[in-house]
Structure formats: structure tokens, C-alpha cells
Amino acid sequence: MDLEANKRLVERLWQTLYTKQWDALGELLHDDVFYEDVPTPDPGARGRGNVIRRLRIGLEPIERFEHHCHRIVAEGQNVVLEHTEVWHFHTGEVVRNPFATFHEIEAGRIKLWRDYWDLNTLLANVPKWWLDHLAKFSERDFA
């Protein structure tokens, strides 16, 4: 196993996510990938198509992103990233949300992706229209 290659894969994942290149992002994900926003009550998403759909629902309306990587650590097939996302909405709101993210790599692709962040920080700072947008979707849409 190549720890540096695993770190570079995770870095590529995040760079690609913030450009909203959904097809390119999908190429970095394992067929049986599982993605979970740990602070939310829903069960997460399994499979490349479901993960991309979930990400698009939440992130497509955001105008632009900043991503600040504080540290990245790899051990075996696991990569942990401490980072801060800054979301800029077209209506002027800016949200800074610190994250810790756990990734597991299998066959050169992301198989497990778990985001840990503070739900209260997000809810207190995002615009109401974005929450209304999310509320249009059911748990099934995110699965």
C-alpha cells in the first residue's frame, strides 16, 4: 500500500468536489462507496450514483467554496483529513465549518467517506432558502 498515493487520492477528491465536476468525482469513488454526514439523522448514501446525487442536492446551490486543509494522516488504507470548508452563497452568506473526515481506500478508490462536523454551526449560519431546498427531498433521495 502506498500511503502517499492514498493521501493524493483524498486531496484529488476534495479538489474535484469543489469544482462540482460530478463525473470526475464519481471516478474517484468505489462502486460500493458509503458516504455519511455523521451529525445528521439520515442513514447516509451507498453506491457511487447515490453519493453523487446526495452531494449535488446539498452542494449544487452553493456559489463557491474555499477549502483549508490543516493536516492529512494516512495509515494503511485509511486517510484522515482535518479541514475547514468555507461556503459562499449567492445571497451573501458565508459559512465556515470545521471538519474531520475519515476515508477508507480500496483498489485505488474511496470506499468509505465519513464527515464529522458540528450541525449547530451549519444550521446557525446557512441561509433559510438553502434549508428549504434540502427540505424538498426525502431520506430516499439521499440514500
C-alpha positions, 0 to 999 in steps of 0.5 A: 500500500502506498500511503502517499498515493492514498493521501493524493487520492483524498486531496484529488477528491476534495479538489474535484468536489469543489469544482462540482465536476460530478463525473470526475468525482464519481471516478474517484469513488468505489462502486460500493462507496458509503458516504455519511454526514455523521451529525445528521439523522439520515442513514447516509448514501451507498453506491457511487450514483447515490453519493453523487446525487446526495452531494449535488442536492446539498452542494449544487446551490452553493456559489463557491467554496474555499477549502483549508486543509490543516493536516492529512494522516494516512495509515494503511488504507485509511486517510484522515483529513482535518479541514475547514470548508468555507461556503459562499452563497449567492445571497451573501452568506458565508459559512465556515465549518470545521471538519474531520473526515475519515476515508477508507481506500480500496483498489485505488478508490474511496470506499468509505467517506465519513464527515464529522462536523458540528450541525449547530454551526451549519444550521446557525449560519446557512441561509433559510432558502438553502434549508428549504431546498434540502427540505424538498427531498426525502431520506430516499433521495439521499440514500 
